[in-house]
């Protein structure tokens, strides 16, 4: 992770926004290798990720009058974000996008002091919205699979189980077809 200036970071994050709002479909498309749980497994990864998140939080909190956390609490907050990132495979981009939304008031007006519990309440709103997007994507995939039909039904091949005798299966199928043809003949 290299150090980037604020303009470069904002430019990079613009990819994950659509008309000013976070496009969770894009953040969910970030490869798992680039998400916090995987990044911290690399040598020195946890320290680098923690420093990146803590410095981003510190930068954001400079613009929030009601943020009342010292450097030690901010580091603890960054560590808690890392620890909870396993729940939904967060990326650093998710944290940065959330901080930007928090600054812009898109998470709601900060009425009281912004401490660790209230920070996580706001962050939970972001994560819930992200999860709802994931559910919608999964549902859409399910409907697409469902509309394609069952693979076994559309196949003309008959598969046998290991212990089934092909001759017996053939006799059974012939009996079934004869019975079906007989019932169709009676209906006519």
C-alpha positions as CSV (number, residue, x, y, z in Angstrom):
1,X,0.0,0.0,0.0
2,X,1.5,3.2,-1.0
3,X,0.7,6.6,0.3
4,X,-1.6,8.7,-1.9
5,X,-2.7,12.3,-1.7
6,X,-6.4,13.1,-1.1
7,X,-7.1,14.0,-4.7
8,X,-5.8,10.7,-6.0
9,X,-7.8,8.7,-3.4
10,X,-11.0,10.6,-4.3
11,X,-10.4,10.0,-8.0
12,X,-9.9,6.2,-7.3
13,X,-13.1,6.1,-5.2
14,X,-15.1,7.8,-7.9
15,X,-15.1,4.4,-9.8
16,X,-17.4,3.1,-7.0
17,X,-20.0,5.8,-7.2
18,X,-22.9,6.2,-9.5
19,X,-24.4,9.7,-9.6
20,X,-22.9,10.5,-6.2
21,X,-24.1,7.4,-4.4
22,X,-22.1,4.4,-3.5
23,X,-22.7,1.6,-6.1
24,X,-22.4,-1.5,-3.9
25,X,-22.4,-3.7,-7.0
26,X,-19.0,-2.3,-7.8
27,X,-17.6,-2.6,-4.3
28,X,-18.9,-6.1,-4.1
29,X,-17.0,-6.9,-7.3
30,X,-13.7,-6.0,-5.7
31,X,-11.6,-9.3,-5.7
32,X,-11.3,-11.1,-2.4
33,X,-7.5,-10.8,-2.7
34,X,-7.9,-7.0,-2.3
35,X,-10.2,-7.1,0.7
36,X,-9.2,-6.5,4.3
37,X,-9.3,-10.2,5.6
38,X,-6.9,-11.2,2.8
39,X,-4.7,-8.2,3.0
40,X,-4.0,-8.6,6.7
41,X,-2.8,-12.1,6.2
42,X,0.2,-10.9,4.2
43,X,3.5,-10.2,6.1
44,X,3.1,-6.8,7.8
45,X,-0.4,-6.5,6.3
46,X,-2.3,-5.9,9.4
47,X,-0.1,-3.0,10.4
48,X,-0.4,-1.4,6.9
49,X,-4.1,-1.8,6.8
50,X,-4.6,-0.5,10.3
51,X,-2.4,2.5,9.5
52,X,-4.4,3.2,6.3
53,X,-7.8,3.0,8.0
54,X,-6.7,4.9,11.1
55,X,-5.1,7.7,9.0
56,X,-8.3,7.9,6.9
57,X,-10.5,8.1,10.0
58,X,-8.2,10.8,11.5
59,X,-8.4,12.8,8.3
60,X,-12.2,12.5,8.3
61,X,-12.6,13.3,11.9
62,X,-10.7,16.6,11.4
63,X,-13.9,17.8,9.6
64,X,-16.4,16.5,12.1
65,X,-16.7,18.8,15.2
66,X,-18.6,16.2,17.2
67,X,-15.9,13.5,16.7
68,X,-14.3,13.0,20.2
69,X,-11.7,10.4,19.8
70,X,-8.0,10.6,20.5
71,X,-5.3,8.9,18.4
72,X,-5.3,5.8,20.6
73,X,-9.1,5.4,20.3
74,X,-8.9,5.9,16.5
75,X,-6.3,3.1,16.3
76,X,-8.6,0.9,18.4
77,X,-11.5,1.8,16.0
78,X,-9.4,0.8,13.0
79,X,-8.5,-2.5,14.7
80,X,-12.2,-3.1,15.4
81,X,-13.1,-2.5,11.8
82,X,-10.4,-5.0,10.7
83,X,-11.7,-7.6,13.2
84,X,-15.3,-7.1,12.0
85,X,-14.3,-7.1,8.3
86,X,-14.4,-10.9,8.3
87,X,-18.2,-10.8,8.7
88,X,-18.9,-9.4,5.3
89,X,-15.5,-9.3,3.6
90,X,-15.0,-5.5,3.7
91,X,-12.5,-3.7,1.6
92,X,-10.5,-0.6,2.4
93,X,-12.6,1.1,-0.3
94,X,-15.8,0.3,1.7
95,X,-14.3,2.1,4.7
96,X,-13.2,5.1,2.7
97,X,-16.6,5.4,0.9
98,X,-18.4,5.2,4.2
99,X,-16.2,8.0,5.7
100,X,-16.9,10.2,2.7
101,X,-20.7,9.5,3.1
102,X,-20.4,10.3,6.8
103,X,-18.7,13.6,6.0
104,X,-21.3,14.5,3.4
105,X,-24.2,13.7,5.8
106,X,-25.5,10.8,3.8
107,X,-25.6,8.7,6.9
108,X,-27.8,11.1,8.7
109,X,-27.0,14.1,10.8
110,X,-24.6,13.5,13.7
111,X,-26.6,14.9,16.6
112,X,-24.5,13.7,19.5
113,X,-20.8,13.0,20.2
114,X,-19.3,10.7,17.6
115,X,-17.7,8.0,19.7
116,X,-16.9,4.4,18.9
117,X,-20.4,3.0,19.5
118,X,-22.1,5.7,17.5
119,X,-19.5,5.4,14.7
120,X,-20.3,1.7,14.4
121,X,-24.1,2.5,14.4
122,X,-23.5,4.7,11.3
123,X,-21.1,2.1,9.8
124,X,-23.7,-0.6,10.3
125,X,-26.2,1.3,8.2
126,X,-23.6,1.3,5.3
127,X,-23.0,-2.4,5.8
128,X,-26.7,-3.2,5.8
129,X,-27.2,-1.3,2.6
130,X,-24.3,-3.2,1.1
131,X,-25.8,-6.5,2.3
132,X,-29.2,-5.7,0.8
133,X,-27.4,-5.1,-2.6
134,X,-25.7,-8.5,-2.2
135,X,-29.1,-10.2,-1.5
136,X,-30.6,-8.5,-4.6
137,X,-27.7,-9.7,-6.8
138,X,-28.1,-13.3,-5.4
139,X,-31.8,-13.2,-6.0
140,X,-31.3,-12.0,-9.6
141,X,-28.8,-14.8,-10.2
142,X,-31.3,-17.3,-8.7
143,X,-34.1,-16.1,-11.0
144,X,-31.7,-16.3,-14.0
145,X,-30.8,-19.9,-13.1
146,X,-34.4,-20.7,-12.5
147,X,-35.5,-19.4,-15.9
148,X,-32.9,-21.6,-17.6
149,X,-34.7,-24.7,-16.2
150,X,-33.4,-27.8,-14.5
151,X,-30.4,-29.2,-16.3
152,X,-31.5,-32.8,-15.8
153,X,-35.0,-32.1,-17.2
154,X,-33.7,-30.6,-20.4
155,X,-31.2,-33.4,-21.0
156,X,-32.2,-36.3,-23.2
157,X,-29.6,-38.7,-21.7
158,X,-30.8,-41.2,-19.1
159,X,-28.2,-41.7,-16.4
160,X,-28.1,-44.9,-14.3
161,X,-27.1,-45.3,-10.7
162,X,-24.2,-47.6,-10.0
163,X,-26.4,-50.5,-8.8
164,X,-29.1,-50.3,-11.5
165,X,-29.3,-53.0,-14.1
166,X,-29.7,-51.4,-17.6
167,X,-32.0,-54.2,-18.7
168,X,-34.4,-53.7,-15.7
169,X,-34.5,-50.0,-16.3
170,X,-35.3,-50.5,-20.0
171,X,-38.1,-52.9,-19.1
172,X,-39.5,-50.4,-16.6
173,X,-39.4,-47.6,-19.1
174,X,-41.1,-49.8,-21.7
175,X,-43.9,-50.6,-19.2
176,X,-44.3,-46.9,-18.4
177,X,-44.5,-45.9,-22.1
178,X,-47.0,-48.6,-22.8
179,X,-49.2,-47.6,-19.9
180,X,-49.0,-44.0,-21.0
181,X,-49.9,-44.9,-24.6
182,X,-52.8,-47.1,-23.4
183,X,-54.2,-44.2,-21.3
184,X,-53.9,-41.8,-24.2
185,X,-55.7,-44.3,-26.5
186,X,-58.6,-44.6,-24.0
187,X,-58.9,-40.8,-23.8
188,X,-59.4,-40.6,-27.6
